């Protein structure tokens, strides 16, 4: 299937999830992430701030855990059509953007390129780690600018089924996908199912 076909299909699938399902699945994704990656104090995590109205994986559980554990947190912000990474703390005030995304007021890029984990939003990820997002390409550009050693980890509600047919050279695959039922690894790493 093409990205646009997959985007349409999985947006519709996500819209059928109830709020309680989104919360329940998000908790399972969070638990699978923690048990697989075991983040520790002073590690650096780049993580998106979810948009509840869009039924995205709720990242508040992740953020609370990271702040409590002394893990450094960086969040994306689009500035001049480019995605930058802003470091935040528990006290950082967030403002609602025109996209409906909570984000820090600061437009100052942290300049950080070496993250331990990059927790990435998606609508769908295939069995090779190729993701379909909202089609803006911000994450592919961001992935290309950071250290290749940073673990690119997608979080999503659905397991791979369709293959993405229309990949282009600038598409950067994920290293892992965390769903409510399993953690999948791509690129020579072994898969670990939690079923």
C-alpha positions as CSV (number, residue, x, y, z in Angstrom):
1,X,0.0,0.0,0.0
2,X,1.1,3.6,-0.5
3,X,1.7,5.9,2.4
4,X,-1.4,7.9,1.6
5,X,-3.5,4.8,1.6
6,X,-2.0,3.6,4.8
7,X,-2.4,7.0,6.4
8,X,-6.1,7.1,5.6
9,X,-6.6,3.5,6.8
10,X,-4.8,3.9,10.1
11,X,-6.2,7.3,10.9
12,X,-9.7,5.7,10.5
13,X,-8.6,2.7,12.7
14,X,-7.3,5.0,15.4
15,X,-10.5,7.0,15.3
16,X,-12.5,3.8,16.2
17,X,-10.5,3.4,19.5
18,X,-12.4,4.6,22.5
19,X,-10.7,7.0,25.0
20,X,-10.5,4.2,27.5
21,X,-8.8,1.9,24.9
22,X,-6.3,4.7,24.1
23,X,-5.5,5.0,27.8
24,X,-5.2,1.3,28.3
25,X,-3.1,0.7,25.2
26,X,-0.9,3.7,26.1
27,X,-0.2,2.1,29.5
28,X,0.8,-1.2,28.0
29,X,3.1,0.6,25.5
30,X,4.7,2.5,28.3
31,X,5.2,-0.7,30.4
32,X,6.7,-2.5,27.3
33,X,9.0,0.4,26.7
34,X,10.2,0.5,30.3
35,X,10.7,-3.2,30.6
36,X,12.6,-3.4,27.3
37,X,14.8,-0.3,27.4
38,X,15.1,0.3,31.1
39,X,16.0,4.0,30.9
40,X,18.1,5.4,33.8
41,X,19.1,8.7,35.4
42,X,20.9,11.2,33.2
43,X,20.1,9.4,30.0
44,X,18.7,11.7,27.3
45,X,15.2,11.1,25.8
46,X,13.7,13.0,22.9
47,X,9.9,12.4,23.1
48,X,6.8,14.0,21.5
49,X,4.1,15.6,23.5
50,X,0.9,13.8,22.4
51,X,-2.3,15.4,21.2
52,X,-5.1,13.7,23.1
53,X,-7.7,15.0,20.6
54,X,-6.0,13.0,17.9
55,X,-6.0,9.8,19.8
56,X,-2.3,9.5,19.9
57,X,-0.3,7.3,22.3
58,X,-0.4,9.2,25.6
59,X,3.1,10.2,26.4
60,X,2.3,11.8,29.8
61,X,3.1,8.4,31.5
62,X,6.6,8.5,29.9
63,X,7.2,12.1,30.9
64,X,6.2,11.6,34.5
65,X,8.5,8.6,34.7
66,X,11.4,10.4,33.1
67,X,11.1,13.4,35.4
68,X,10.8,11.3,38.5
69,X,13.8,9.2,37.4
70,X,16.2,12.1,36.7
71,X,16.2,11.4,32.9
72,X,16.8,14.4,30.7
73,X,13.8,15.2,28.5
74,X,13.8,16.9,25.1
75,X,10.7,17.6,23.0
76,X,10.2,18.6,19.4
77,X,9.2,22.0,18.2
78,X,8.7,23.2,14.7
79,X,10.6,26.5,14.1
80,X,10.9,28.0,10.6
81,X,9.6,24.7,9.0
82,X,12.3,22.7,10.8
83,X,12.1,20.4,13.8
84,X,14.3,21.4,16.7
85,X,14.8,19.8,20.1
86,X,14.1,21.8,23.2
87,X,15.1,20.5,26.7
88,X,12.3,20.8,29.3
89,X,11.9,20.1,33.0
90,X,8.8,19.3,35.0
91,X,8.5,23.1,35.7
92,X,8.7,24.2,32.0
93,X,5.5,26.0,31.1
94,X,3.9,24.7,27.9
95,X,1.7,26.7,25.5
96,X,-0.7,25.3,22.9
97,X,0.5,25.8,19.3
98,X,-1.7,26.4,16.2
99,X,-1.4,22.7,15.5
100,X,-3.0,21.9,18.9
101,X,0.3,20.7,20.3
102,X,1.5,21.6,23.8
103,X,5.1,22.9,23.4
104,X,7.7,24.9,25.3
105,X,7.7,28.7,24.7
106,X,11.4,28.7,24.0
107,X,12.6,28.5,20.4
108,X,16.1,27.7,21.5
109,X,17.4,24.4,20.0
110,X,19.3,22.4,22.6
111,X,21.8,21.4,19.9
112,X,21.8,17.9,21.3
113,X,22.5,15.2,18.7
114,X,23.3,12.2,20.8
115,X,20.1,10.9,22.4
116,X,19.7,7.6,24.1
117,X,16.2,7.2,22.9
118,X,14.0,9.1,20.4
119,X,10.4,8.2,21.1
120,X,8.6,8.8,17.8
121,X,4.9,9.2,17.0
122,X,3.4,7.3,14.0
123,X,0.2,6.1,12.5
124,X,1.8,2.9,11.2
125,X,5.1,1.1,11.0
126,X,5.8,-1.8,8.6
127,X,7.8,-5.0,9.3
128,X,11.0,-3.3,8.2
129,X,10.7,-0.3,10.5
130,X,9.4,2.1,7.9
131,X,6.9,4.5,9.4
132,X,4.0,6.5,8.2
133,X,3.3,9.7,10.1
134,X,1.3,12.8,9.1
135,X,3.3,13.3,5.9
136,X,5.3,16.4,6.8
137,X,8.7,14.7,6.8
138,X,9.9,16.5,10.0
139,X,11.1,13.3,11.7
140,X,13.1,12.0,8.7
141,X,14.9,15.4,8.6
142,X,15.5,15.2,12.4
143,X,16.7,11.6,12.2
144,X,19.3,12.5,9.5
145,X,20.6,15.3,11.7
146,X,21.2,13.4,14.9
147,X,23.6,10.6,15.9
148,X,22.9,7.3,14.1
149,X,23.5,5.6,17.5
150,X,20.3,7.3,19.0
151,X,17.7,4.6,19.2
152,X,14.7,5.6,17.0
153,X,11.7,4.0,18.7
154,X,8.2,4.2,17.3
155,X,5.2,3.9,19.6
156,X,1.9,2.8,18.1
157,X,-1.3,0.9,18.6
158,X,-1.1,-1.4,15.6
159,X,1.2,-4.2,14.6
160,X,2.8,-4.4,11.1
161,X,0.5,-5.8,8.4
162,X,0.9,-3.9,5.1
163,X,4.2,-3.2,3.5
164,X,4.9,0.5,2.5
165,X,5.4,0.6,-1.3
166,X,6.4,4.1,-2.0
167,X,9.5,4.7,0.2
168,X,12.0,7.4,-0.9
169,X,15.7,7.8,-0.2
170,X,15.2,10.3,2.7
171,X,12.9,8.0,4.6
172,X,14.8,6.9,7.8
173,X,13.5,3.6,9.3
174,X,13.0,3.1,13.0
175,X,15.1,0.7,15.1
176,X,12.2,-0.5,17.2
177,X,8.4,-0.4,17.4
178,X,6.6,-0.7,20.7
179,X,2.9,-1.7,20.6
180,X,0.5,-2.8,23.4
181,X,1.5,-6.4,22.8
182,X,5.2,-6.5,21.8
183,X,8.5,-4.8,21.1
184,X,9.7,-5.3,17.5
185,X,13.3,-4.8,16.5
186,X,14.5,-4.0,13.0
187,X,17.8,-4.1,11.2
188,X,19.4,-7.3,12.6
189,X,18.2,-6.9,16.2
190,X,16.0,-9.7,17.6
191,X,12.4,-9.2,18.2
192,X,11.0,-9.6,21.7
193,X,7.4,-10.3,22.0
194,X,5.6,-9.7,25.3
195,X,2.4,-11.6,24.2
